[in-house]
Amino acid sequence: MSCQTIDLSGTIVHISRGPEMVEVVNRRDGETRWCFTCRTRREFRYIVMAPTVPDYYGPNADIKCGHCKTSDGDLFPGGEREWE
Ligand SMILES: [Zn+2]
């Protein structure tokens, strides 16, 4: 966990963020399908991000539109992906 302190004209803001993440997997996910953000058919990517240092967060996987990069852009708005 890294923490950053920024002085905005006298107002001190603390920003804590997770570890640096790197992409460890980026492959095509299944068939080209509808993206609700692009409103057209797109190729989707299966992307796994992992922290550069061993961390509580661990790797996490995401399905993203290959064009607009929206996570779960192929799901109906408000829908949630169910991982098997
Ligand atoms: Zn899209």
PDB file of the backbone (N, CA, C, O) and the ligand in Angstrom, with CONECT records:
HET     ZN  A 101       1
ATOM      1  N   MET A   1       0.858  -1.193   0.000  1.00  0.00           N
ATOM      2  CA  MET A   1       0.000   0.000   0.000  1.00  0.00           C
ATOM      3  C   MET A   1       0.891   1.239   0.000  1.00  0.00           C
ATOM      4  O   MET A   1       1.766   1.374   0.855  1.00  0.00           O
ATOM      5  N   SER A   2       0.678   2.125  -0.933  1.00  0.00           N
ATOM      6  CA  SER A   2       1.457   3.349  -0.942  1.00  0.00           C
ATOM      7  C   SER A   2       0.543   4.506  -0.594  1.00  0.00           C
ATOM      8  O   SER A   2      -0.660   4.472  -0.853  1.00  0.00           O
ATOM      9  N   CYS A   3       1.128   5.516  -0.010  1.00  0.00           N
ATOM     10  CA  CYS A   3       0.338   6.666   0.420  1.00  0.00           C
ATOM     11  C   CYS A   3       1.008   7.930  -0.076  1.00  0.00           C
ATOM     12  O   CYS A   3       2.233   8.055  -0.056  1.00  0.00           O
ATOM     13  N   GLN A   4       0.181   8.869  -0.523  1.00  0.00           N
ATOM     14  CA  GLN A   4       0.694  10.089  -1.095  1.00  0.00           C
ATOM     15  C   GLN A   4       0.027  11.266  -0.403  1.00  0.00           C
ATOM     16  O   GLN A   4      -1.182  11.253  -0.168  1.00  0.00           O
ATOM     17  N   THR A   5       0.807  12.273  -0.081  1.00  0.00           N
ATOM     18  CA  THR A   5       0.235  13.466   0.543  1.00  0.00           C
ATOM     19  C   THR A   5       0.372  14.639  -0.425  1.00  0.00           C
ATOM     20  O   THR A   5       1.460  14.905  -0.935  1.00  0.00           O
ATOM     21  N   ILE A   6      -0.714  15.323  -0.671  1.00  0.00           N
ATOM     22  CA  ILE A   6      -0.702  16.439  -1.606  1.00  0.00           C
ATOM     23  C   ILE A   6      -1.164  17.699  -0.874  1.00  0.00           C
ATOM     24  O   ILE A   6      -2.144  17.669  -0.128  1.00  0.00           O
ATOM     25  N   ASP A   7      -0.459  18.791  -1.091  1.00  0.00           N
ATOM     26  CA  ASP A   7      -0.835  20.058  -0.475  1.00  0.00           C
ATOM     27  C   ASP A   7      -1.541  20.915  -1.525  1.00  0.00           C
ATOM     28  O   ASP A   7      -0.902  21.439  -2.438  1.00  0.00           O
ATOM     29  N   LEU A   8      -2.838  21.053  -1.393  1.00  0.00           N
ATOM     30  CA  LEU A   8      -3.617  21.853  -2.340  1.00  0.00           C
ATOM     31  C   LEU A   8      -3.878  23.219  -1.706  1.00  0.00           C
ATOM     32  O   LEU A   8      -4.876  23.410  -1.012  1.00  0.00           O
ATOM     33  N   SER A   9      -2.996  24.135  -1.943  1.00  0.00           N
ATOM     34  CA  SER A   9      -3.124  25.490  -1.396  1.00  0.00           C
ATOM     35  C   SER A   9      -3.504  25.477   0.085  1.00  0.00           C
ATOM     36  O   SER A   9      -4.446  26.154   0.497  1.00  0.00           O
ATOM     37  N   GLY A  10      -2.777  24.714   0.868  1.00  0.00           N
ATOM     38  CA  GLY A  10      -3.017  24.693   2.308  1.00  0.00           C
ATOM     39  C   GLY A  10      -3.884  23.539   2.777  1.00  0.00           C
ATOM     40  O   GLY A  10      -3.877  23.194   3.958  1.00  0.00           O
ATOM     41  N   THR A  11      -4.633  22.937   1.854  1.00  0.00           N
ATOM     42  CA  THR A  11      -5.456  21.793   2.242  1.00  0.00           C
ATOM     43  C   THR A  11      -4.659  20.520   1.987  1.00  0.00           C
ATOM     44  O   THR A  11      -4.283  20.220   0.854  1.00  0.00           O
ATOM     45  N   ILE A  12      -4.412  19.784   3.051  1.00  0.00           N
ATOM     46  CA  ILE A  12      -3.618  18.572   2.920  1.00  0.00           C
ATOM     47  C   ILE A  12      -4.543  17.392   2.579  1.00  0.00           C
ATOM     48  O   ILE A  12      -5.501  17.101   3.296  1.00  0.00           O
ATOM     49  N   VAL A  13      -4.232  16.741   1.489  1.00  0.00           N
ATOM     50  CA  VAL A  13      -5.041  15.606   1.056  1.00  0.00           C
ATOM     51  C   VAL A  13      -4.183  14.344   1.078  1.00  0.00           C
ATOM     52  O   VAL A  13      -3.101  14.303   0.493  1.00  0.00           O
ATOM     53  N   HIS A  14      -4.676  13.333   1.750  1.00  0.00           N
ATOM     54  CA  HIS A  14      -3.957  12.059   1.780  1.00  0.00           C
ATOM     55  C   HIS A  14      -4.615  11.107   0.789  1.00  0.00           C
ATOM     56  O   HIS A  14      -5.824  10.879   0.825  1.00  0.00           O
ATOM     57  N   ILE A  15      -3.820  10.580  -0.060  1.00  0.00           N
ATOM     58  CA  ILE A  15      -4.340   9.618  -1.034  1.00  0.00           C
ATOM     59  C   ILE A  15      -3.650   8.281  -0.808  1.00  0.00           C
ATOM     60  O   ILE A  15      -2.433   8.165  -0.953  1.00  0.00           O
ATOM     61  N   SER A  16      -4.430   7.288  -0.455  1.00  0.00           N
ATOM     62  CA  SER A  16      -3.827   5.966  -0.345  1.00  0.00           C
ATOM     63  C   SER A  16      -4.370   5.110  -1.473  1.00  0.00           C
ATOM     64  O   SER A  16      -5.560   5.144  -1.786  1.00  0.00           O
ATOM     65  N   ARG A  17      -3.510   4.374  -2.052  1.00  0.00           N
ATOM     66  CA  ARG A  17      -3.955   3.529  -3.143  1.00  0.00           C
ATOM     67  C   ARG A  17      -3.302   2.168  -3.015  1.00  0.00           C
ATOM     68  O   ARG A  17      -2.357   1.984  -2.249  1.00  0.00           O
ATOM     69  N   GLY A  18      -3.807   1.239  -3.759  1.00  0.00           N
ATOM     70  CA  GLY A  18      -3.298  -0.127  -3.711  1.00  0.00           C
ATOM     71  C   GLY A  18      -1.932  -0.230  -4.352  1.00  0.00           C
ATOM     72  O   GLY A  18      -1.372   0.767  -4.808  1.00  0.00           O
ATOM     73  N   PRO A  19      -1.407  -1.424  -4.387  1.00  0.00           N
ATOM     74  CA  PRO A  19      -0.093  -1.628  -5.003  1.00  0.00           C
ATOM     75  C   PRO A  19      -0.174  -1.450  -6.512  1.00  0.00           C
ATOM     76  O   PRO A  19      -1.255  -1.482  -7.100  1.00  0.00           O
ATOM     77  N   GLU A  20       0.983  -1.264  -7.122  1.00  0.00           N
ATOM     78  CA  GLU A  20       1.032  -1.187  -8.581  1.00  0.00           C
ATOM     79  C   GLU A  20       0.547  -2.511  -9.154  1.00  0.00           C
ATOM     80  O   GLU A  20       0.918  -3.580  -8.669  1.00  0.00           O
ATOM     81  N   MET A  21      -0.271  -2.435 -10.171  1.00  0.00           N
ATOM     82  CA  MET A  21      -0.802  -3.656 -10.779  1.00  0.00           C
ATOM     83  C   MET A  21      -0.228  -3.804 -12.182  1.00  0.00           C
ATOM     84  O   MET A  21      -0.074  -2.824 -12.910  1.00  0.00           O
ATOM     85  N   VAL A  22       0.077  -5.015 -12.540  1.00  0.00           N
ATOM     86  CA  VAL A  22       0.541  -5.279 -13.893  1.00  0.00           C
ATOM     87  C   VAL A  22      -0.375  -6.301 -14.558  1.00  0.00           C
ATOM     88  O   VAL A  22      -0.957  -7.166 -13.904  1.00  0.00           O
ATOM     89  N   GLU A  23      -0.481  -6.175 -15.850  1.00  0.00           N
ATOM     90  CA  GLU A  23      -1.307  -7.072 -16.627  1.00  0.00           C
ATOM     91  C   GLU A  23      -0.546  -8.368 -16.841  1.00  0.00           C
ATOM     92  O   GLU A  23       0.543  -8.363 -17.415  1.00  0.00           O
ATOM     93  N   VAL A  24      -1.114  -9.484 -16.381  1.00  0.00           N
ATOM     94  CA  VAL A  24      -0.412 -10.755 -16.560  1.00  0.00           C
ATOM     95  C   VAL A  24      -1.070 -11.637 -17.624  1.00  0.00           C
ATOM     96  O   VAL A  24      -0.436 -12.530 -18.186  1.00  0.00           O
ATOM     97  N   VAL A  25      -2.333 -11.376 -17.886  1.00  0.00           N
ATOM     98  CA  VAL A  25      -3.024 -12.105 -18.946  1.00  0.00           C
ATOM     99  C   VAL A  25      -3.863 -11.100 -19.735  1.00  0.00           C
ATOM    100  O   VAL A  25      -4.531 -10.244 -19.155  1.00  0.00           O
ATOM    101  N   ASN A  26      -3.821 -11.213 -21.044  1.00  0.00           N
ATOM    102  CA  ASN A  26      -4.667 -10.371 -21.884  1.00  0.00           C
ATOM    103  C   ASN A  26      -4.946 -11.172 -23.141  1.00  0.00           C
ATOM    104  O   ASN A  26      -4.163 -11.160 -24.092  1.00  0.00           O
ATOM    105  N   ARG A  27      -6.087 -11.877 -23.131  1.00  0.00           N
ATOM    106  CA  ARG A  27      -6.407 -12.685 -24.298  1.00  0.00           C
ATOM    107  C   ARG A  27      -7.847 -12.444 -24.723  1.00  0.00           C
ATOM    108  O   ARG A  27      -8.670 -11.911 -23.979  1.00  0.00           O
ATOM    109  N   ARG A  28      -8.104 -12.854 -25.932  1.00  0.00           N
ATOM    110  CA  ARG A  28      -9.432 -12.700 -26.471  1.00  0.00           C
ATOM    111  C   ARG A  28     -10.406 -13.549 -25.666  1.00  0.00           C
ATOM    112  O   ARG A  28     -10.109 -14.698 -25.341  1.00  0.00           O
ATOM    113  N   ASP A  29     -11.555 -12.993 -25.349  1.00  0.00           N
ATOM    114  CA  ASP A  29     -12.551 -13.753 -24.596  1.00  0.00           C
ATOM    115  C   ASP A  29     -13.731 -14.088 -25.501  1.00  0.00           C
ATOM    116  O   ASP A  29     -14.567 -13.234 -25.799  1.00  0.00           O
ATOM    117  N   GLY A  30     -13.781 -15.326 -25.923  1.00  0.00           N
ATOM    118  CA  GLY A  30     -14.930 -15.826 -26.664  1.00  0.00           C
ATOM    119  C   GLY A  30     -15.222 -15.082 -27.959  1.00  0.00           C
ATOM    120  O   GLY A  30     -14.338 -14.513 -28.598  1.00  0.00           O
ATOM    121  N   GLU A  31     -16.483 -15.111 -28.312  1.00  0.00           N
ATOM    122  CA  GLU A  31     -16.917 -14.537 -29.573  1.00  0.00           C
ATOM    123  C   GLU A  31     -17.097 -13.026 -29.458  1.00  0.00           C
ATOM    124  O   GLU A  31     -17.281 -12.479 -28.370  1.00  0.00           O
ATOM    125  N   THR A  32     -17.036 -12.378 -30.608  1.00  0.00           N
ATOM    126  CA  THR A  32     -17.366 -10.965 -30.681  1.00  0.00           C
ATOM    127  C   THR A  32     -18.815 -10.817 -30.249  1.00  0.00           C
ATOM    128  O   THR A  32     -19.680 -11.548 -30.731  1.00  0.00           O
ATOM    129  N   ARG A  33     -19.089  -9.896 -29.364  1.00  0.00           N
ATOM    130  CA  ARG A  33     -20.463  -9.730 -28.908  1.00  0.00           C
ATOM    131  C   ARG A  33     -20.791  -8.265 -28.608  1.00  0.00           C
ATOM    132  O   ARG A  33     -19.939  -7.378 -28.665  1.00  0.00           O
ATOM    133  N   TRP A  34     -22.026  -8.066 -28.296  1.00  0.00           N
ATOM    134  CA  TRP A  34     -22.536  -6.720 -28.124  1.00  0.00           C
ATOM    135  C   TRP A  34     -21.931  -6.025 -26.912  1.00  0.00           C
ATOM    136  O   TRP A  34     -21.881  -6.597 -25.823  1.00  0.00           O
ATOM    137  N   CYS A  35     -21.470  -4.788 -27.104  1.00  0.00           N
ATOM    138  CA  CYS A  35     -21.011  -3.968 -25.993  1.00  0.00           C
ATOM    139  C   CYS A  35     -22.074  -2.903 -25.752  1.00  0.00           C
ATOM    140  O   CYS A  35     -22.446  -2.156 -26.656  1.00  0.00           O
ATOM    141  N   PHE A  36     -22.553  -2.852 -24.515  1.00  0.00           N
ATOM    142  CA  PHE A  36     -23.622  -1.898 -24.196  1.00  0.00           C
ATOM    143  C   PHE A  36     -23.109  -0.462 -24.127  1.00  0.00           C
ATOM    144  O   PHE A  36     -23.895   0.484 -24.163  1.00  0.00           O
ATOM    145  N   THR A  37     -21.798  -0.304 -24.030  1.00  0.00           N
ATOM    146  CA  THR A  37     -21.238   1.049 -24.004  1.00  0.00           C
ATOM    147  C   THR A  37     -21.014   1.557 -25.428  1.00  0.00           C
ATOM    148  O   THR A  37     -21.384   2.683 -25.759  1.00  0.00           O
ATOM    149  N   CYS A  38     -20.404   0.712 -26.268  1.00  0.00           N
ATOM    150  CA  CYS A  38     -20.156   1.104 -27.663  1.00  0.00           C
ATOM    151  C   CYS A  38     -21.429   1.028 -28.491  1.00  0.00           C
ATOM    152  O   CYS A  38     -21.541   1.674 -29.533  1.00  0.00           O
ATOM    153  N   ARG A  39     -22.371   0.252 -28.031  1.00  0.00           N
ATOM    154  CA  ARG A  39     -23.616   0.001 -28.759  1.00  0.00           C
ATOM    155  C   ARG A  39     -23.345  -0.610 -30.135  1.00  0.00           C
ATOM    156  O   ARG A  39     -23.997  -0.293 -31.130  1.00  0.00           O
ATOM    157  N   THR A  40     -22.358  -1.496 -30.139  1.00  0.00           N
ATOM    158  CA  THR A  40     -22.102  -2.272 -31.341  1.00  0.00           C
ATOM    159  C   THR A  40     -21.385  -3.543 -30.911  1.00  0.00           C
ATOM    160  O   THR A  40     -21.070  -3.719 -29.734  1.00  0.00           O
ATOM    161  N   ARG A  41     -21.128  -4.425 -31.864  1.00  0.00           N
ATOM    162  CA  ARG A  41     -20.447  -5.665 -31.508  1.00  0.00           C
ATOM    163  C   ARG A  41     -18.947  -5.417 -31.430  1.00  0.00           C
ATOM    164  O   ARG A  41     -18.376  -4.756 -32.298  1.00  0.00           O
ATOM    165  N   ARG A  42     -18.307  -5.951 -30.386  1.00  0.00           N
ATOM    166  CA  ARG A  42     -16.883  -5.757 -30.174  1.00  0.00           C
ATOM    167  C   ARG A  42     -16.228  -7.058 -29.766  1.00  0.00           C
ATOM    168  O   ARG A  42     -16.885  -8.008 -29.342  1.00  0.00           O
ATOM    169  N   GLU A  43     -14.903  -7.075 -29.907  1.00  0.00           N
ATOM    170  CA  GLU A  43     -14.121  -8.180 -29.376  1.00  0.00           C
ATOM    171  C   GLU A  43     -13.899  -7.874 -27.894  1.00  0.00           C
ATOM    172  O   GLU A  43     -13.620  -6.731 -27.532  1.00  0.00           O
ATOM    173  N   PHE A  44     -14.021  -8.883 -27.043  1.00  0.00           N
ATOM    174  CA  PHE A  44     -13.786  -8.682 -25.616  1.00  0.00           C
ATOM    175  C   PHE A  44     -12.482  -9.338 -25.204  1.00  0.00           C
ATOM    176  O   PHE A  44     -12.051 -10.328 -25.795  1.00  0.00           O
ATOM    177  N   ARG A  45     -11.868  -8.777 -24.190  1.00  0.00           N
ATOM    178  CA  ARG A  45     -10.590  -9.263 -23.693  1.00  0.00           C
ATOM    179  C   ARG A  45     -10.740  -9.768 -22.268  1.00  0.00           C
ATOM    180  O   ARG A  45     -11.433  -9.169 -21.445  1.00  0.00           O
ATOM    181  N   TYR A  46     -10.073 -10.887 -21.995  1.00  0.00           N
ATOM    182  CA  TYR A  46     -10.009 -11.422 -20.641  1.00  0.00           C
ATOM    183  C   TYR A  46      -8.688 -10.931 -20.082  1.00  0.00           C
ATOM    184  O   TYR A  46      -7.623 -11.306 -20.572  1.00  0.00           O
ATOM    185  N   ILE A  47      -8.752 -10.099 -19.065  1.00  0.00           N
ATOM    186  CA  ILE A  47      -7.543  -9.473 -18.533  1.00  0.00           C
ATOM    187  C   ILE A  47      -7.369  -9.798 -17.061  1.00  0.00           C
ATOM    188  O   ILE A  47      -8.294  -9.637 -16.265  1.00  0.00           O
ATOM    189  N   VAL A  48      -6.192 -10.251 -16.710  1.00  0.00           N
ATOM    190  CA  VAL A  48      -5.877 -10.519 -15.305  1.00  0.00           C
ATOM    191  C   VAL A  48      -4.792  -9.542 -14.877  1.00  0.00           C
ATOM    192  O   VAL A  48      -3.733  -9.443 -15.497  1.00  0.00           O
ATOM    193  N   MET A  49      -5.084  -8.832 -13.807  1.00  0.00           N
ATOM    194  CA  MET A  49      -4.117  -7.897 -13.252  1.00  0.00           C
ATOM    195  C   MET A  49      -3.606  -8.472 -11.936  1.00  0.00           C
ATOM    196  O   MET A  49      -4.384  -8.994 -11.138  1.00  0.00           O
ATOM    197  N   ALA A  50      -2.301  -8.376 -11.709  1.00  0.00           N
ATOM    198  CA  ALA A  50      -1.720  -8.864 -10.466  1.00  0.00           C
ATOM    199  C   ALA A  50      -0.815  -7.782  -9.882  1.00  0.00           C
ATOM    200  O   ALA A  50      -0.166  -7.037 -10.616  1.00  0.00           O
ATOM    201  N   PRO A  51      -0.781  -7.708  -8.555  1.00  0.00           N
ATOM    202  CA  PRO A  51       0.095  -6.709  -7.939  1.00  0.00           C
ATOM    203  C   PRO A  51       1.552  -7.067  -8.150  1.00  0.00           C
ATOM    204  O   PRO A  51       1.901  -8.246  -8.207  1.00  0.00           O
ATOM    205  N   THR A  52       2.410  -6.058  -8.269  1.00  0.00           N
ATOM    206  CA  THR A  52       3.832  -6.295  -8.506  1.00  0.00           C
ATOM    207  C   THR A  52       4.520  -6.830  -7.252  1.00  0.00           C
ATOM    208  O   THR A  52       5.591  -7.431  -7.330  1.00  0.00           O
ATOM    209  N   VAL A  53       3.894  -6.605  -6.094  1.00  0.00           N
ATOM    210  CA  VAL A  53       4.424  -7.159  -4.847  1.00  0.00           C
ATOM    211  C   VAL A  53       3.341  -8.022  -4.232  1.00  0.00           C
ATOM    212  O   VAL A  53       2.157  -7.729  -4.397  1.00  0.00           O
ATOM    213  N   PRO A  54       3.721  -9.096  -3.515  1.00  0.00           N
ATOM    214  CA  PRO A  54       2.700  -9.939  -2.886  1.00  0.00           C
ATOM    215  C   PRO A  54       1.829  -9.077  -1.979  1.00  0.00           C
ATOM    216  O   PRO A  54       2.335  -8.310  -1.159  1.00  0.00           O
ATOM    217  N   ASP A  55       0.545  -9.209  -2.134  1.00  0.00           N
ATOM    218  CA  ASP A  55      -0.339  -8.294  -1.431  1.00  0.00           C
ATOM    219  C   ASP A  55      -1.690  -8.919  -1.172  1.00  0.00           C
ATOM    220  O   ASP A  55      -2.076  -9.893  -1.818  1.00  0.00           O
ATOM    221  N   TYR A  56      -2.387  -8.363  -0.241  1.00  0.00           N
ATOM    222  CA  TYR A  56      -3.743  -8.753   0.112  1.00  0.00           C
ATOM    223  C   TYR A  56      -4.675  -8.772  -1.103  1.00  0.00           C
ATOM    224  O   TYR A  56      -5.568  -9.615  -1.198  1.00  0.00           O
ATOM    225  N   TYR A  57      -4.459  -7.848  -2.014  1.00  0.00           N
ATOM    226  CA  TYR A  57      -5.374  -7.716  -3.149  1.00  0.00           C
ATOM    227  C   TYR A  57      -5.353  -8.927  -4.084  1.00  0.00           C
ATOM    228  O   TYR A  57      -6.394  -9.355  -4.584  1.00  0.00           O
ATOM    229  N   GLY A  58      -4.170  -9.464  -4.310  1.00  0.00           N
ATOM    230  CA  GLY A  58      -4.057 -10.621  -5.186  1.00  0.00           C
ATOM    231  C   GLY A  58      -4.444 -10.277  -6.610  1.00  0.00           C
ATOM    232  O   GLY A  58      -4.836  -9.149  -6.906  1.00  0.00           O
ATOM    233  N   PRO A  59      -4.330 -11.267  -7.494  1.00  0.00           N
ATOM    234  CA  PRO A  59      -4.703 -10.994  -8.879  1.00  0.00           C
ATOM    235  C   PRO A  59      -6.216 -10.878  -9.014  1.00  0.00           C
ATOM    236  O   PRO A  59      -6.957 -11.531  -8.280  1.00  0.00           O
ATOM    237  N   ASN A  60      -6.667 -10.069  -9.931  1.00  0.00           N
ATOM    238  CA  ASN A  60      -8.100 -10.042 -10.223  1.00  0.00           C
ATOM    239  C   ASN A  60      -8.331 -10.070 -11.724  1.00  0.00           C
ATOM    240  O   ASN A  60      -7.561  -9.511 -12.505  1.00  0.00           O
ATOM    241  N   ALA A  61      -9.393 -10.725 -12.097  1.00  0.00           N
ATOM    242  CA  ALA A  61      -9.703 -10.930 -13.506  1.00  0.00           C
ATOM    243  C   ALA A  61     -10.868 -10.045 -13.924  1.00  0.00           C
ATOM    244  O   ALA A  61     -11.752  -9.737 -13.126  1.00  0.00           O
ATOM    245  N   ASP A  62     -10.853  -9.655 -15.158  1.00  0.00           N
ATOM    246  CA  ASP A  62     -11.845  -8.744 -15.680  1.00  0.00           C
ATOM    247  C   ASP A  62     -12.118  -9.081 -17.135  1.00  0.00           C
ATOM    248  O   ASP A  62     -11.213  -9.477 -17.869  1.00  0.00           O
ATOM    249  N   ILE A  63     -13.353  -8.924 -17.545  1.00  0.00           N
ATOM    250  CA  ILE A  63     -13.664  -9.016 -18.967  1.00  0.00           C
ATOM    251  C   ILE A  63     -13.904  -7.590 -19.429  1.00  0.00           C
ATOM    252  O   ILE A  63     -14.805  -6.910 -18.938  1.00  0.00           O
ATOM    253  N   LYS A  64     -13.089  -7.144 -20.381  1.00  0.00           N
ATOM    254  CA  LYS A  64     -13.227  -5.771 -20.845  1.00  0.00           C
ATOM    255  C   LYS A  64     -13.443  -5.709 -22.339  1.00  0.00           C
ATOM    256  O   LYS A  64     -12.929  -6.533 -23.096  1.00  0.00           O
ATOM    257  N   CYS A  65     -14.212  -4.719 -22.749  1.00  0.00           N
ATOM    258  CA  CYS A  65     -14.392  -4.457 -24.170  1.00  0.00           C
ATOM    259  C   CYS A  65     -13.031  -4.073 -24.752  1.00  0.00           C
ATOM    260  O   CYS A  65     -12.322  -3.248 -24.175  1.00  0.00           O
ATOM    261  N   GLY A  66     -12.668  -4.655 -25.870  1.00  0.00           N
ATOM    262  CA  GLY A  66     -11.385  -4.370 -26.493  1.00  0.00           C
ATOM    263  C   GLY A  66     -11.315  -2.973 -27.077  1.00  0.00           C
ATOM    264  O   GLY A  66     -10.235  -2.503 -27.435  1.00  0.00           O
ATOM    265  N   HIS A  67     -12.452  -2.306 -27.177  1.00  0.00           N
ATOM    266  CA  HIS A  67     -12.475  -0.969 -27.773  1.00  0.00           C
ATOM    267  C   HIS A  67     -12.568   0.127 -26.718  1.00  0.00           C
ATOM    268  O   HIS A  67     -11.695   0.992 -26.646  1.00  0.00           O
ATOM    269  N   CYS A  68     -13.629   0.098 -25.891  1.00  0.00           N
ATOM    270  CA  CYS A  68     -13.826   1.171 -24.907  1.00  0.00           C
ATOM    271  C   CYS A  68     -13.254   0.823 -23.548  1.00  0.00           C
ATOM    272  O   CYS A  68     -13.236   1.664 -22.650  1.00  0.00           O
ATOM    273  N   LYS A  69     -12.781  -0.418 -23.383  1.00  0.00           N
ATOM    274  CA  LYS A  69     -12.148  -0.881 -22.136  1.00  0.00           C
ATOM    275  C   LYS A  69     -13.122  -0.954 -20.950  1.00  0.00           C
ATOM    276  O   LYS A  69     -12.689  -1.104 -19.808  1.00  0.00           O
ATOM    277  N   THR A  70     -14.391  -0.852 -21.206  1.00  0.00           N
ATOM    278  CA  THR A  70     -15.349  -0.935 -20.118  1.00  0.00           C
ATOM    279  C   THR A  70     -15.396  -2.348 -19.564  1.00  0.00           C
ATOM    280  O   THR A  70     -15.530  -3.311 -20.318  1.00  0.00           O
ATOM    281  N   SER A  71     -15.285  -2.475 -18.247  1.00  0.00           N
ATOM    282  CA  SER A  71     -15.400  -3.785 -17.621  1.00  0.00           C
ATOM    283  C   SER A  71     -16.840  -4.260 -17.741  1.00  0.00           C
ATOM    284  O   SER A  71     -17.781  -3.497 -17.522  1.00  0.00           O
ATOM    285  N   ASP A  72     -16.995  -5.517 -18.086  1.00  0.00           N
ATOM    286  CA  ASP A  72     -18.326  -6.111 -18.215  1.00  0.00           C
ATOM    287  C   ASP A  72     -19.227  -5.310 -19.153  1.00  0.00           C
ATOM    288  O   ASP A  72     -20.438  -5.226 -18.949  1.00  0.00           O
ATOM    289  N   GLY A  73     -18.621  -4.729 -20.175  1.00  0.00           N
ATOM    290  CA  GLY A  73     -19.404  -3.947 -21.141  1.00  0.00           C
ATOM    291  C   GLY A  73     -20.395  -4.798 -21.908  1.00  0.00           C
ATOM    292  O   GLY A  73     -21.324  -4.290 -22.537  1.00  0.00           O
ATOM    293  N   ASP A  74     -20.172  -6.142 -21.843  1.00  0.00           N
ATOM    294  CA  ASP A  74     -21.072  -7.037 -22.555  1.00  0.00           C
ATOM    295  C   ASP A  74     -22.277  -7.417 -21.707  1.00  0.00           C
ATOM    296  O   ASP A  74     -23.188  -8.095 -22.182  1.00  0.00           O
ATOM    297  N   LEU A  75     -22.278  -6.978 -20.444  1.00  0.00           N
ATOM    298  CA  LEU A  75     -23.409  -7.311 -19.584  1.00  0.00           C
ATOM    299  C   LEU A  75     -24.428  -6.181 -19.631  1.00  0.00           C
ATOM    300  O   LEU A  75     -24.073  -5.016 -19.807  1.00  0.00           O
ATOM    301  N   PHE A  76     -25.667  -6.531 -19.474  1.00  0.00           N
ATOM    302  CA  PHE A  76     -26.713  -5.522 -19.450  1.00  0.00           C
ATOM    303  C   PHE A  76     -26.417  -4.578 -18.287  1.00  0.00           C
ATOM    304  O   PHE A  76     -26.053  -5.036 -17.204  1.00  0.00           O
ATOM    305  N   PRO A  77     -26.568  -3.254 -18.492  1.00  0.00           N
ATOM    306  CA  PRO A  77     -26.257  -2.299 -17.418  1.00  0.00           C
ATOM    307  C   PRO A  77     -26.906  -2.703 -16.095  1.00  0.00           C
ATOM    308  O   PRO A  77     -28.106  -2.974 -16.039  1.00  0.00           O
ATOM    309  N   GLY A  78     -26.112  -2.741 -15.046  1.00  0.00           N
ATOM    310  CA  GLY A  78     -26.609  -3.140 -13.730  1.00  0.00           C
ATOM    311  C   GLY A  78     -26.415  -4.617 -13.458  1.00  0.00           C
ATOM    312  O   GLY A  78     -26.566  -5.078 -12.327  1.00  0.00           O
ATOM    313  N   GLY A  79     -26.079  -5.360 -14.507  1.00  0.00           N
ATOM    314  CA  GLY A  79     -25.877  -6.789 -14.341  1.00  0.00           C
ATOM    315  C   GLY A  79     -24.525  -7.084 -13.723  1.00  0.00           C
ATOM    316  O   GLY A  79     -23.620  -6.250 -13.755  1.00  0.00           O
ATOM    317  N   GLU A  80     -24.394  -8.261 -13.166  1.00  0.00           N
ATOM    318  CA  GLU A  80     -23.115  -8.653 -12.578  1.00  0.00           C
ATOM    319  C   GLU A  80     -22.659  -9.972 -13.153  1.00  0.00           C
ATOM    320  O   GLU A  80     -23.448 -10.894 -13.360  1.00  0.00           O
ATOM    321  N   ARG A  81     -21.350 -10.039 -13.408  1.00  0.00           N
ATOM    322  CA  ARG A  81     -20.789 -11.266 -13.930  1.00  0.00           C
ATOM    323  C   ARG A  81     -20.719 -12.313 -12.833  1.00  0.00           C
ATOM    324  O   ARG A  81     -20.336 -12.013 -11.702  1.00  0.00           O
ATOM    325  N   GLU A  82     -21.082 -13.519 -13.161  1.00  0.00           N
ATOM    326  CA  GLU A  82     -20.943 -14.601 -12.198  1.00  0.00           C
ATOM    327  C   GLU A  82     -19.813 -15.491 -12.636  1.00  0.00           C
ATOM    328  O   GLU A  82     -19.867 -16.124 -13.691  1.00  0.00           O
ATOM    329  N   TRP A  83     -18.766 -15.532 -11.795  1.00  0.00           N
ATOM    330  CA  TRP A  83     -17.585 -16.341 -12.120  1.00  0.00           C
ATOM    331  C   TRP A  83     -17.839 -17.773 -11.737  1.00  0.00           C
ATOM    332  O   TRP A  83     -18.419 -18.075 -10.694  1.00  0.00           O
ATOM    333  N   GLU A  84     -17.389 -18.646 -12.610  1.00  0.00           N
ATOM    334  CA  GLU A  84     -17.590 -20.073 -12.332  1.00  0.00           C
ATOM    335  C   GLU A  84     -16.514 -20.597 -11.401  1.00  0.00           C
ATOM    336  O   GLU A  84     -16.520 -21.778 -11.054  1.00  0.00           O
TER     337      GLU A  84
HETATM  338 ZN    ZN A 101     -17.175  -1.141 -25.791  1.00  0.00          ZN2+
END
